[in-house]
Amino acid sequence: MRVVVQRVSEAKVTVDGVIVGEIDEGILVLVGLQALDDDKSMGYIINKLIGLRIFEDCEGKMNVSLSDRKGAILLVPNFTIYGDCKKGNRPSFISAAKPDAARILFERFVFMAKERYNYIETGTFQTDMKVSLINDGPVTLIIDSDRII
C-alpha cells in the first residue's frame, strides 16, 4: 500500500460537479492499493496518518499530529500512485490492484479508518474525480506499507 499525504488547509473532491468529500484543516490522502494489501498494511498506514506529526506547534516546529489538531482526513482512491515510469514514456500500472479487488480493499481501508478516527471523508472509487486543495506548507509525504519490518 502506498499513500501520498498532503497537509491542507482545505480540500474537496467533486464528481460531475457534486461535492462528494470535503474537509477543512487536515490531510488529503491519495490511496494506492496492491492485491496483496491486507489489514496489517492498512492498519499501519492508518496509524501513521493519525499519528504523523506534521502540524506546527507554538514554536513553529512540526511536532503536532492530526489527532492532536482534530484535523480531518480526505481519502481519495488513486491507482496511478503505482504507476511505473522506468521504461518508456507510458506508465505501467501492473503493480496496482485490479479494479474489483482495489474497490474491496479501499472500502475496507475506509471502514478501518472510520473505526479509528472520527473525521473521515472520501472520494468515489473508479470515477472521474476533480480534487482541489490548498496545500499548507507545502507539506507532502509518501508512505509505503511495503517497508513494514
Buried (B, 14 or more C-beta within 10 A) or exposed (E): BBBBBBBBBBBBBBBEEEEBBBBEBBBBBBBBBBEEBEEEBBBBBBEBBBEBEBBBEEEEEBEBBBBEBEBBBBBBBBBEBBBEEEEEEEEEBEBBBEEEBBBEBBEBBBEBBBEEBEBBBBBBBEEEBBBEBBEBEEBEBEBBBEEEE
